[in-house]
Amino acid sequence: MNDIGTILETKIALREALKAYNGDVNNPKIKAKIEQLSQLNPIEKPTHSSLLESQNWLLISAPSFPQEQKLSNGKYAYTLGRLTFNMFQPTNLKLVIDSVRQPVVLLGEKEKRSHDIVVEFSIIDELFPPLKGIVRNLAVCYPVDDKNLQVEFTGGILAPQKGENLSTWKDIFFQAKASKKGLKEQLMSVFLKLMFGLTPPQGMNTETGEISFTMKRSPKGRLEVLFLDEELRITKGEKGTVLVCERLG
């Protein structure tokens, strides 16, 4: 079998394993297929390839945000704070991730591309109504070398999904000016402002329900492109986190 046939067969096997084991990239069968594909990467210089670009990369492996709780239906639950650098209140709001998408487009500055992480979620917290929302962690990326990308986060946006009750959304997420921070929170805010040039949420857009924050000196990380073709992208972060994404459309 030639490389094209082997790649096709291995991609099919990887997709089947991801479905069978809830996207857990630490599962031996999934790890083996990822390793096999990384050895067969058809793109010699993936960070410079136009195949990186897509309006919609869909994450088909398990989400990689910290401190997840795996539910019986195979989905993953987190708190709002864990998805958003603790920038949006209430930080302990319990959510389930419905999908993670990533639009990657050229930004007009040489090979700089968008690297936003778009998380669609549903509230599953017993103390709050079951609304659906979107967290968009804003980021850019650019090649460091032929196989590694530098990623820089620049801010984030929290918004309701289309058709959700805006009045109920405001009741949950409106960041009241009068909310008093404790000493620990005040010190953390000062630290984040000095370290990352962070501008915390200044209020809600009452017409759309959007809340946002920005980072002028953003946290950075590197991402190795293990595999890339017309259908799949597999990357590995500095801490060893592996993500498998499928091109939509």
Summary of the structure (lengths in Angstrom):
residues: 249
radius of gyration: 19.3
end to end distance: 28.8
largest distance: 67.2
contacts: 709
relative contact order: 0.17
helix: 25%
strand: 35%
